[in-house]
Amino acid sequence: MGWIIALITAVVPSRTFFVLVTLATQTAIDGAVGMFVIYSSILDEDISNFRVALLPLSSSSDTVTAPATPGELPNG
């Protein structure tokens, strides 16, 4: 990250631009790490009496109910 910021700020020697590039780079890295942690550690885990998972959106007005057992998916 330091090399990228140094190269960009060498071309455009503005303090405001340096701060914006640093903030954008840090936000992108933090977002990528956060999404990796959420998808790899939290989703599809059985935690005590509940399960954290993503369900597809249904195209009809039917409501989606939770599966009776952890491995069972609703039909629809």
PDB file of N, CA, C and O in Angstrom:
ATOM      1  N   MET A   1       0.831  -1.175   0.000  1.00  0.00           N
ATOM      2  CA  MET A   1       0.000   0.000   0.000  1.00  0.00           C
ATOM      3  C   MET A   1       0.886   1.252   0.000  1.00  0.00           C
ATOM      4  O   MET A   1       0.561   2.243  -0.654  1.00  0.00           O
ATOM      5  N   GLY A   2       1.979   1.205   0.718  1.00  0.00           N
ATOM      6  CA  GLY A   2       2.876   2.346   0.776  1.00  0.00           C
ATOM      7  C   GLY A   2       3.492   2.683  -0.562  1.00  0.00           C
ATOM      8  O   GLY A   2       3.627   3.857  -0.906  1.00  0.00           O
ATOM      9  N   TRP A   3       3.867   1.669  -1.321  1.00  0.00           N
ATOM     10  CA  TRP A   3       4.450   1.892  -2.650  1.00  0.00           C
ATOM     11  C   TRP A   3       3.450   2.535  -3.593  1.00  0.00           C
ATOM     12  O   TRP A   3       3.788   3.460  -4.331  1.00  0.00           O
ATOM     13  N   ILE A   4       2.214   2.041  -3.569  1.00  0.00           N
ATOM     14  CA  ILE A   4       1.182   2.588  -4.459  1.00  0.00           C
ATOM     15  C   ILE A   4       0.916   4.047  -4.123  1.00  0.00           C
ATOM     16  O   ILE A   4       0.850   4.889  -5.019  1.00  0.00           O
ATOM     17  N   ILE A   5       0.765   4.349  -2.844  1.00  0.00           N
ATOM     18  CA  ILE A   5       0.488   5.729  -2.431  1.00  0.00           C
ATOM     19  C   ILE A   5       1.667   6.633  -2.763  1.00  0.00           C
ATOM     20  O   ILE A   5       1.473   7.766  -3.206  1.00  0.00           O
ATOM     21  N   ALA A   6       2.883   6.148  -2.554  1.00  0.00           N
ATOM     22  CA  ALA A   6       4.070   6.956  -2.855  1.00  0.00           C
ATOM     23  C   ALA A   6       4.177   7.252  -4.345  1.00  0.00           C
ATOM     24  O   ALA A   6       4.506   8.374  -4.729  1.00  0.00           O
ATOM     25  N   LEU A   7       3.904   6.258  -5.193  1.00  0.00           N
ATOM     26  CA  LEU A   7       3.965   6.477  -6.638  1.00  0.00           C
ATOM     27  C   LEU A   7       2.910   7.475  -7.106  1.00  0.00           C
ATOM     28  O   LEU A   7       3.194   8.352  -7.921  1.00  0.00           O
ATOM     29  N   ILE A   8       1.702   7.337  -6.590  1.00  0.00           N
ATOM     30  CA  ILE A   8       0.623   8.247  -7.009  1.00  0.00           C
ATOM     31  C   ILE A   8       0.894   9.665  -6.526  1.00  0.00           C
ATOM     32  O   ILE A   8       0.707  10.622  -7.277  1.00  0.00           O
ATOM     33  N   THR A   9       1.332   9.809  -5.285  1.00  0.00           N
ATOM     34  CA  THR A   9       1.568  11.160  -4.766  1.00  0.00           C
ATOM     35  C   THR A   9       2.843  11.780  -5.342  1.00  0.00           C
ATOM     36  O   THR A   9       3.003  12.999  -5.284  1.00  0.00           O
ATOM     37  N   ALA A  10       3.753  10.972  -5.899  1.00  0.00           N
ATOM     38  CA  ALA A  10       4.917  11.547  -6.573  1.00  0.00           C
ATOM     39  C   ALA A  10       4.500  12.243  -7.860  1.00  0.00           C
ATOM     40  O   ALA A  10       5.103  13.236  -8.266  1.00  0.00           O
ATOM     41  N   VAL A  11       3.458  11.709  -8.498  1.00  0.00           N
ATOM     42  CA  VAL A  11       2.962  12.313  -9.737  1.00  0.00           C
ATOM     43  C   VAL A  11       2.141  13.563  -9.423  1.00  0.00           C
ATOM     44  O   VAL A  11       2.269  14.585 -10.097  1.00  0.00           O
ATOM     45  N   VAL A  12       1.304  13.472  -8.402  1.00  0.00           N
ATOM     46  CA  VAL A  12       0.449  14.601  -8.022  1.00  0.00           C
ATOM     47  C   VAL A  12       0.797  14.983  -6.585  1.00  0.00           C
ATOM     48  O   VAL A  12       0.242  14.409  -5.648  1.00  0.00           O
ATOM     49  N   PRO A  13       1.710  15.945  -6.392  1.00  0.00           N
ATOM     50  CA  PRO A  13       2.166  16.286  -5.032  1.00  0.00           C
ATOM     51  C   PRO A  13       1.207  17.210  -4.283  1.00  0.00           C
ATOM     52  O   PRO A  13       1.570  18.331  -3.926  1.00  0.00           O
ATOM     53  N   SER A  14       0.008  16.747  -4.050  1.00  0.00           N
ATOM     54  CA  SER A  14      -0.988  17.528  -3.326  1.00  0.00           C
ATOM     55  C   SER A  14      -1.322  16.820  -2.011  1.00  0.00           C
ATOM     56  O   SER A  14      -1.560  15.612  -1.997  1.00  0.00           O
ATOM     57  N   ARG A  15      -1.339  17.555  -0.932  1.00  0.00           N
ATOM     58  CA  ARG A  15      -1.641  16.966   0.385  1.00  0.00           C
ATOM     59  C   ARG A  15      -3.068  16.418   0.416  1.00  0.00           C
ATOM     60  O   ARG A  15      -3.300  15.346   0.975  1.00  0.00           O
ATOM     61  N   THR A  16      -4.010  17.122  -0.164  1.00  0.00           N
ATOM     62  CA  THR A  16      -5.402  16.671  -0.190  1.00  0.00           C
ATOM     63  C   THR A  16      -5.527  15.378  -0.990  1.00  0.00           C
ATOM     64  O   THR A  16      -6.227  14.456  -0.571  1.00  0.00           O
ATOM     65  N   PHE A  17      -4.861  15.303  -2.127  1.00  0.00           N
ATOM     66  CA  PHE A  17      -4.902  14.097  -2.943  1.00  0.00           C
ATOM     67  C   PHE A  17      -4.286  12.924  -2.202  1.00  0.00           C
ATOM     68  O   PHE A  17      -4.794  11.806  -2.287  1.00  0.00           O
ATOM     69  N   PHE A  18      -3.192  13.159  -1.472  1.00  0.00           N
ATOM     70  CA  PHE A  18      -2.544  12.116  -0.675  1.00  0.00           C
ATOM     71  C   PHE A  18      -3.512  11.565   0.369  1.00  0.00           C
ATOM     72  O   PHE A  18      -3.602  10.351   0.549  1.00  0.00           O
ATOM     73  N   VAL A  19      -4.225  12.436   1.049  1.00  0.00           N
ATOM     74  CA  VAL A  19      -5.181  11.999   2.073  1.00  0.00           C
ATOM     75  C   VAL A  19      -6.319  11.206   1.437  1.00  0.00           C
ATOM     76  O   VAL A  19      -6.732  10.183   1.983  1.00  0.00           O
ATOM     77  N   LEU A  20      -6.830  11.656   0.303  1.00  0.00           N
ATOM     78  CA  LEU A  20      -7.921  10.950  -0.363  1.00  0.00           C
ATOM     79  C   LEU A  20      -7.492   9.574  -0.874  1.00  0.00           C
ATOM     80  O   LEU A  20      -8.243   8.606  -0.749  1.00  0.00           O
ATOM     81  N   VAL A  21      -6.305   9.482  -1.441  1.00  0.00           N
ATOM     82  CA  VAL A  21      -5.807   8.193  -1.936  1.00  0.00           C
ATOM     83  C   VAL A  21      -5.585   7.239  -0.769  1.00  0.00           C
ATOM     84  O   VAL A  21      -5.935   6.062  -0.855  1.00  0.00           O
ATOM     85  N   THR A  22      -5.008   7.736   0.320  1.00  0.00           N
ATOM     86  CA  THR A  22      -4.789   6.900   1.500  1.00  0.00           C
ATOM     87  C   THR A  22      -6.117   6.396   2.056  1.00  0.00           C
ATOM     88  O   THR A  22      -6.241   5.214   2.375  1.00  0.00           O
ATOM     89  N   LEU A  23      -7.097   7.263   2.174  1.00  0.00           N
ATOM     90  CA  LEU A  23      -8.404   6.877   2.700  1.00  0.00           C
ATOM     91  C   LEU A  23      -9.093   5.860   1.796  1.00  0.00           C
ATOM     92  O   LEU A  23      -9.664   4.886   2.285  1.00  0.00           O
ATOM     93  N   ALA A  24      -9.044   6.077   0.490  1.00  0.00           N
ATOM     94  CA  ALA A  24      -9.684   5.145  -0.448  1.00  0.00           C
ATOM     95  C   ALA A  24      -9.002   3.778  -0.418  1.00  0.00           C
ATOM     96  O   ALA A  24      -9.674   2.748  -0.467  1.00  0.00           O
ATOM     97  N   THR A  25      -7.679   3.765  -0.339  1.00  0.00           N
ATOM     98  CA  THR A  25      -6.947   2.504  -0.302  1.00  0.00           C
ATOM     99  C   THR A  25      -7.246   1.743   0.982  1.00  0.00           C
ATOM    100  O   THR A  25      -7.486   0.536   0.939  1.00  0.00           O
ATOM    101  N   GLN A  26      -7.236   2.415   2.103  1.00  0.00           N
ATOM    102  CA  GLN A  26      -7.526   1.770   3.383  1.00  0.00           C
ATOM    103  C   GLN A  26      -8.960   1.254   3.437  1.00  0.00           C
ATOM    104  O   GLN A  26      -9.207   0.173   3.971  1.00  0.00           O
ATOM    105  N   THR A  27      -9.899   2.008   2.896  1.00  0.00           N
ATOM    106  CA  THR A  27     -11.293   1.577   2.875  1.00  0.00           C
ATOM    107  C   THR A  27     -11.468   0.334   2.015  1.00  0.00           C
ATOM    108  O   THR A  27     -12.195  -0.583   2.397  1.00  0.00           O
ATOM    109  N   ALA A  28     -10.815   0.292   0.864  1.00  0.00           N
ATOM    110  CA  ALA A  28     -10.916  -0.878  -0.015  1.00  0.00           C
ATOM    111  C   ALA A  28     -10.324  -2.120   0.644  1.00  0.00           C
ATOM    112  O   ALA A  28     -10.911  -3.199   0.569  1.00  0.00           O
ATOM    113  N   ILE A  29      -9.180  -1.978   1.281  1.00  0.00           N
ATOM    114  CA  ILE A  29      -8.559  -3.127   1.949  1.00  0.00           C
ATOM    115  C   ILE A  29      -9.402  -3.581   3.135  1.00  0.00           C
ATOM    116  O   ILE A  29      -9.614  -4.781   3.311  1.00  0.00           O
ATOM    117  N   ASP A  30      -9.886  -2.649   3.949  1.00  0.00           N
ATOM    118  CA  ASP A  30     -10.735  -3.006   5.089  1.00  0.00           C
ATOM    119  C   ASP A  30     -12.019  -3.686   4.637  1.00  0.00           C
ATOM    120  O   ASP A  30     -12.470  -4.639   5.272  1.00  0.00           O
ATOM    121  N   GLY A  31     -12.609  -3.211   3.554  1.00  0.00           N
ATOM    122  CA  GLY A  31     -13.828  -3.829   3.038  1.00  0.00           C
ATOM    123  C   GLY A  31     -13.587  -5.240   2.538  1.00  0.00           C
ATOM    124  O   GLY A  31     -14.396  -6.136   2.781  1.00  0.00           O
ATOM    125  N   ALA A  32     -12.479  -5.441   1.841  1.00  0.00           N
ATOM    126  CA  ALA A  32     -12.161  -6.784   1.337  1.00  0.00           C
ATOM    127  C   ALA A  32     -11.916  -7.760   2.477  1.00  0.00           C
ATOM    128  O   ALA A  32     -12.397  -8.893   2.438  1.00  0.00           O
ATOM    129  N   VAL A  33     -11.178  -7.335   3.486  1.00  0.00           N
ATOM    130  CA  VAL A  33     -10.916  -8.206   4.637  1.00  0.00           C
ATOM    131  C   VAL A  33     -12.209  -8.485   5.392  1.00  0.00           C
ATOM    132  O   VAL A  33     -12.445  -9.617   5.814  1.00  0.00           O
ATOM    133  N   GLY A  34     -13.040  -7.477   5.565  1.00  0.00           N
ATOM    134  CA  GLY A  34     -14.308  -7.660   6.259  1.00  0.00           C
ATOM    135  C   GLY A  34     -15.235  -8.636   5.550  1.00  0.00           C
ATOM    136  O   GLY A  34     -15.849  -9.493   6.185  1.00  0.00           O
ATOM    137  N   MET A  35     -15.333  -8.505   4.225  1.00  0.00           N
ATOM    138  CA  MET A  35     -16.184  -9.429   3.467  1.00  0.00           C
ATOM    139  C   MET A  35     -15.633 -10.854   3.521  1.00  0.00           C
ATOM    140  O   MET A  35     -16.405 -11.810   3.596  1.00  0.00           O
ATOM    141  N   PHE A  36     -14.317 -11.006   3.484  1.00  0.00           N
ATOM    142  CA  PHE A  36     -13.718 -12.335   3.593  1.00  0.00           C
ATOM    143  C   PHE A  36     -14.049 -12.963   4.934  1.00  0.00           C
ATOM    144  O   PHE A  36     -14.396 -14.143   4.996  1.00  0.00           O
ATOM    145  N   VAL A  37     -13.948 -12.193   6.007  1.00  0.00           N
ATOM    146  CA  VAL A  37     -14.244 -12.721   7.342  1.00  0.00           C
ATOM    147  C   VAL A  37     -15.711 -13.103   7.445  1.00  0.00           C
ATOM    148  O   VAL A  37     -16.034 -14.154   7.998  1.00  0.00           O
ATOM    149  N   ILE A  38     -16.605 -12.270   6.925  1.00  0.00           N
ATOM    150  CA  ILE A  38     -18.034 -12.568   7.003  1.00  0.00           C
ATOM    151  C   ILE A  38     -18.356 -13.833   6.224  1.00  0.00           C
ATOM    152  O   ILE A  38     -19.037 -14.719   6.741  1.00  0.00           O
ATOM    153  N   TYR A  39     -17.882 -13.929   4.996  1.00  0.00           N
ATOM    154  CA  TYR A  39     -18.222 -15.079   4.165  1.00  0.00           C
ATOM    155  C   TYR A  39     -17.543 -16.359   4.604  1.00  0.00           C
ATOM    156  O   TYR A  39     -18.124 -17.434   4.456  1.00  0.00           O
ATOM    157  N   SER A  40     -16.334 -16.286   5.138  1.00  0.00           N
ATOM    158  CA  SER A  40     -15.630 -17.521   5.484  1.00  0.00           C
ATOM    159  C   SER A  40     -15.877 -17.968   6.912  1.00  0.00           C
ATOM    160  O   SER A  40     -15.797 -19.163   7.195  1.00  0.00           O
ATOM    161  N   SER A  41     -16.172 -17.055   7.816  1.00  0.00           N
ATOM    162  CA  SER A  41     -16.268 -17.419   9.222  1.00  0.00           C
ATOM    163  C   SER A  41     -17.694 -17.459   9.771  1.00  0.00           C
ATOM    164  O   SER A  41     -17.986 -18.246  10.671  1.00  0.00           O
ATOM    165  N   ILE A  42     -18.566 -16.634   9.250  1.00  0.00           N
ATOM    166  CA  ILE A  42     -19.875 -16.495   9.879  1.00  0.00           C
ATOM    167  C   ILE A  42     -20.967 -17.218   9.105  1.00  0.00           C
ATOM    168  O   ILE A  42     -21.780 -17.916   9.711  1.00  0.00           O
ATOM    169  N   LEU A  43     -21.011 -17.072   7.779  1.00  0.00           N
ATOM    170  CA  LEU A  43     -22.086 -17.674   7.009  1.00  0.00           C
ATOM    171  C   LEU A  43     -21.988 -19.189   7.002  1.00  0.00           C
ATOM    172  O   LEU A  43     -20.894 -19.753   7.027  1.00  0.00           O
ATOM    173  N   ASP A  44     -23.140 -19.841   6.968  1.00  0.00           N
ATOM    174  CA  ASP A  44     -23.272 -21.291   6.963  1.00  0.00           C
ATOM    175  C   ASP A  44     -22.657 -21.947   8.192  1.00  0.00           C
ATOM    176  O   ASP A  44     -22.117 -23.050   8.107  1.00  0.00           O
ATOM    177  N   GLU A  45     -22.736 -21.280   9.316  1.00  0.00           N
ATOM    178  CA  GLU A  45     -22.252 -21.843  10.572  1.00  0.00           C
ATOM    179  C   GLU A  45     -23.445 -22.145  11.474  1.00  0.00           C
ATOM    180  O   GLU A  45     -24.410 -21.382  11.527  1.00  0.00           O
ATOM    181  N   ASP A  46     -23.363 -23.256  12.170  1.00  0.00           N
ATOM    182  CA  ASP A  46     -24.363 -23.584  13.180  1.00  0.00           C
ATOM    183  C   ASP A  46     -23.878 -23.012  14.507  1.00  0.00           C
ATOM    184  O   ASP A  46     -22.868 -23.455  15.052  1.00  0.00           O
ATOM    185  N   ILE A  47     -24.598 -22.037  15.012  1.00  0.00           N
ATOM    186  CA  ILE A  47     -24.227 -21.379  16.257  1.00  0.00           C
ATOM    187  C   ILE A  47     -25.346 -21.632  17.260  1.00  0.00           C
ATOM    188  O   ILE A  47     -26.438 -21.081  17.125  1.00  0.00           O
ATOM    189  N   SER A  48     -25.083 -22.451  18.249  1.00  0.00           N
ATOM    190  CA  SER A  48     -26.047 -22.804  19.290  1.00  0.00           C
ATOM    191  C   SER A  48     -27.339 -23.321  18.657  1.00  0.00           C
ATOM    192  O   SER A  48     -27.336 -24.400  18.065  1.00  0.00           O
ATOM    193  N   ASN A  49     -28.435 -22.584  18.765  1.00  0.00           N
ATOM    194  CA  ASN A  49     -29.733 -23.040  18.261  1.00  0.00           C
ATOM    195  C   ASN A  49     -30.100 -22.440  16.905  1.00  0.00           C
ATOM    196  O   ASN A  49     -31.209 -22.673  16.424  1.00  0.00           O
ATOM    197  N   PHE A  50     -29.223 -21.691  16.285  1.00  0.00           N
ATOM    198  CA  PHE A  50     -29.584 -21.064  15.012  1.00  0.00           C
ATOM    199  C   PHE A  50     -28.468 -21.211  13.996  1.00  0.00           C
ATOM    200  O   PHE A  50     -27.346 -21.591  14.331  1.00  0.00           O
ATOM    201  N   ARG A  51     -28.795 -20.900  12.740  1.00  0.00           N
ATOM    202  CA  ARG A  51     -27.848 -21.013  11.633  1.00  0.00           C
ATOM    203  C   ARG A  51     -27.863 -19.699  10.846  1.00  0.00           C
ATOM    204  O   ARG A  51     -28.929 -19.159  10.549  1.00  0.00           O
ATOM    205  N   VAL A  52     -26.693 -19.198  10.518  1.00  0.00           N
ATOM    206  CA  VAL A  52     -26.574 -17.976   9.730  1.00  0.00           C
ATOM    207  C   VAL A  52     -26.317 -18.387   8.288  1.00  0.00           C
ATOM    208  O   VAL A  52     -25.308 -19.028   7.991  1.00  0.00           O
ATOM    209  N   ALA A  53     -27.237 -18.016   7.383  1.00  0.00           N
ATOM    210  CA  ALA A  53     -27.102 -18.395   5.978  1.00  0.00           C
ATOM    211  C   ALA A  53     -27.828 -17.379   5.109  1.00  0.00           C
ATOM    212  O   ALA A  53     -28.675 -16.628   5.592  1.00  0.00           O
ATOM    213  N   LEU A  54     -27.492 -17.360   3.833  1.00  0.00           N
ATOM    214  CA  LEU A  54     -28.185 -16.519   2.869  1.00  0.00           C
ATOM    215  C   LEU A  54     -29.206 -17.361   2.121  1.00  0.00           C
ATOM    216  O   LEU A  54     -28.915 -18.488   1.722  1.00  0.00           O
ATOM    217  N   LEU A  55     -30.394 -16.818   1.933  1.00  0.00           N
ATOM    218  CA  LEU A  55     -31.437 -17.486   1.166  1.00  0.00           C
ATOM    219  C   LEU A  55     -31.723 -16.670  -0.084  1.00  0.00           C
ATOM    220  O   LEU A  55     -31.647 -15.442  -0.047  1.00  0.00           O
ATOM    221  N   PRO A  56     -32.052 -17.330  -1.194  1.00  0.00           N
ATOM    222  CA  PRO A  56     -32.370 -16.578  -2.410  1.00  0.00           C
ATOM    223  C   PRO A  56     -33.709 -15.855  -2.259  1.00  0.00           C
ATOM    224  O   PRO A  56     -34.587 -16.305  -1.523  1.00  0.00           O
ATOM    225  N   LEU A  57     -33.853 -14.740  -2.957  1.00  0.00           N
ATOM    226  CA  LEU A  57     -35.120 -14.019  -2.954  1.00  0.00           C
ATOM    227  C   LEU A  57     -36.156 -14.822  -3.736  1.00  0.00           C
ATOM    228  O   LEU A  57     -35.850 -15.357  -4.802  1.00  0.00           O
ATOM    229  N   SER A  58     -37.368 -14.909  -3.219  1.00  0.00           N
ATOM    230  CA  SER A  58     -38.417 -15.623  -3.945  1.00  0.00           C
ATOM    231  C   SER A  58     -39.108 -14.642  -4.885  1.00  0.00           C
ATOM    232  O   SER A  58     -39.277 -13.470  -4.550  1.00  0.00           O
ATOM    233  N   SER A  59     -39.507 -15.120  -6.061  1.00  0.00           N
ATOM    234  CA  SER A  59     -40.137 -14.254  -7.045  1.00  0.00           C
ATOM    235  C   SER A  59     -41.637 -14.106  -6.808  1.00  0.00           C
ATOM    236  O   SER A  59     -42.268 -13.209  -7.368  1.00  0.00           O
ATOM    237  N   SER A  60     -42.210 -14.980  -5.983  1.00  0.00           N
ATOM    238  CA  SER A  60     -43.641 -14.885  -5.702  1.00  0.00           C
ATOM    239  C   SER A  60     -43.858 -14.180  -4.368  1.00  0.00           C
ATOM    240  O   SER A  60     -42.899 -13.772  -3.713  1.00  0.00           O
ATOM    241  N   SER A  61     -45.102 -14.040  -3.973  1.00  0.00           N
ATOM    242  CA  SER A  61     -45.418 -13.370  -2.724  1.00  0.00           C
ATOM    243  C   SER A  61     -45.394 -14.328  -1.537  1.00  0.00           C
ATOM    244  O   SER A  61     -45.773 -13.948  -0.429  1.00  0.00           O
ATOM    245  N   ASP A  62     -44.950 -15.578  -1.757  1.00  0.00           N
ATOM    246  CA  ASP A  62     -44.850 -16.540  -0.664  1.00  0.00           C
ATOM    247  C   ASP A  62     -43.743 -16.112   0.293  1.00  0.00           C
ATOM    248  O   ASP A  62     -42.723 -15.558  -0.118  1.00  0.00           O
ATOM    249  N   THR A  63     -43.964 -16.376   1.559  1.00  0.00           N
ATOM    250  CA  THR A  63     -42.932 -16.075   2.531  1.00  0.00           C
ATOM    251  C   THR A  63     -42.026 -17.282   2.693  1.00  0.00           C
ATOM    252  O   THR A  63     -42.468 -18.424   2.570  1.00  0.00           O
ATOM    253  N   VAL A  64     -40.781 -17.026   2.963  1.00  0.00           N
ATOM    254  CA  VAL A  64     -39.811 -18.098   3.155  1.00  0.00           C
ATOM    255  C   VAL A  64     -39.757 -18.413   4.634  1.00  0.00           C
ATOM    256  O   VAL A  64     -39.547 -17.528   5.463  1.00  0.00           O
ATOM    257  N   THR A  65     -39.948 -19.687   4.958  1.00  0.00           N
ATOM    258  CA  THR A  65     -39.865 -20.084   6.352  1.00  0.00           C
ATOM    259  C   THR A  65     -38.528 -20.773   6.597  1.00  0.00           C
ATOM    260  O   THR A  65     -37.907 -21.303   5.676  1.00  0.00           O
ATOM    261  N   ALA A  66     -38.111 -20.756   7.818  1.00  0.00           N
ATOM    262  CA  ALA A  66     -36.820 -21.369   8.170  1.00  0.00           C
ATOM    263  C   ALA A  66     -36.933 -22.881   8.054  1.00  0.00           C
ATOM    264  O   ALA A  66     -37.986 -23.446   8.350  1.00  0.00           O
ATOM    265  N   PRO A  67     -35.854 -23.548   7.624  1.00  0.00           N
ATOM    266  CA  PRO A  67     -35.867 -24.998   7.518  1.00  0.00           C
ATOM    267  C   PRO A  67     -36.019 -25.670   8.879  1.00  0.00           C
ATOM    268  O   PRO A  67     -35.586 -25.135   9.899  1.00  0.00           O
ATOM    269  N   ALA A  68     -36.630 -26.831   8.882  1.00  0.00           N
ATOM    270  CA  ALA A  68     -36.853 -27.556  10.145  1.00  0.00           C
ATOM    271  C   ALA A  68     -35.532 -28.098  10.691  1.00  0.00           C
ATOM    272  O   ALA A  68     -35.316 -28.089  11.903  1.00  0.00           O
ATOM    273  N   THR A  69     -34.666 -28.561   9.827  1.00  0.00           N
ATOM    274  CA  THR A  69     -33.370 -29.071  10.259  1.00  0.00           C
ATOM    275  C   THR A  69     -32.283 -28.282   9.574  1.00  0.00           C
ATOM    276  O   THR A  69     -32.545 -27.694   8.524  1.00  0.00           O
ATOM    277  N   PRO A  70     -31.072 -28.235  10.108  1.00  0.00           N
ATOM    278  CA  PRO A  70     -30.017 -27.396   9.513  1.00  0.00           C
ATOM    279  C   PRO A  70     -29.672 -27.708   8.067  1.00  0.00           C
ATOM    280  O   PRO A  70     -29.280 -26.796   7.340  1.00  0.00           O
ATOM    281  N   GLY A  71     -29.799 -28.957   7.610  1.00  0.00           N
ATOM    282  CA  GLY A  71     -29.431 -29.294   6.242  1.00  0.00           C
ATOM    283  C   GLY A  71     -30.562 -29.200   5.248  1.00  0.00           C
ATOM    284  O   GLY A  71     -30.327 -29.342   4.048  1.00  0.00           O
ATOM    285  N   GLU A  72     -31.774 -28.967   5.696  1.00  0.00           N
ATOM    286  CA  GLU A  72     -32.952 -28.962   4.838  1.00  0.00           C
ATOM    287  C   GLU A  72     -33.201 -27.571   4.272  1.00  0.00           C
ATOM    288  O   GLU A  72     -33.180 -26.590   5.015  1.00  0.00           O
ATOM    289  N   LEU A  73     -33.436 -27.475   2.968  1.00  0.00           N
ATOM    290  CA  LEU A  73     -33.743 -26.193   2.334  1.00  0.00           C
ATOM    291  C   LEU A  73     -35.227 -26.146   1.984  1.00  0.00           C
ATOM    292  O   LEU A  73     -35.808 -27.181   1.657  1.00  0.00           O
ATOM    293  N   PRO A  74     -35.850 -24.978   2.042  1.00  0.00           N
ATOM    294  CA  PRO A  74     -37.268 -24.885   1.684  1.00  0.00           C
ATOM    295  C   PRO A  74     -37.458 -25.092   0.180  1.00  0.00           C
ATOM    296  O   PRO A  74     -36.610 -24.691  -0.617  1.00  0.00           O
ATOM    297  N   ASN A  75     -38.558 -25.709  -0.197  1.00  0.00           N
ATOM    298  CA  ASN A  75     -38.901 -25.906  -1.623  1.00  0.00           C
ATOM    299  C   ASN A  75     -39.543 -24.639  -2.143  1.00  0.00           C
ATOM    300  O   ASN A  75     -40.277 -23.960  -1.424  1.00  0.00           O
ATOM    301  N   GLY A  76     -39.268 -24.329  -3.375  1.00  0.00           N
ATOM    302  CA  GLY A  76     -39.936 -23.151  -3.864  1.00  0.00           C
ATOM    303  C   GLY A  76     -39.311 -22.681  -5.081  1.00  0.00           C
ATOM    304  O   GLY A  76     -39.745 -21.679  -5.650  1.00  0.00           O
TER     305      GLY A  76
END
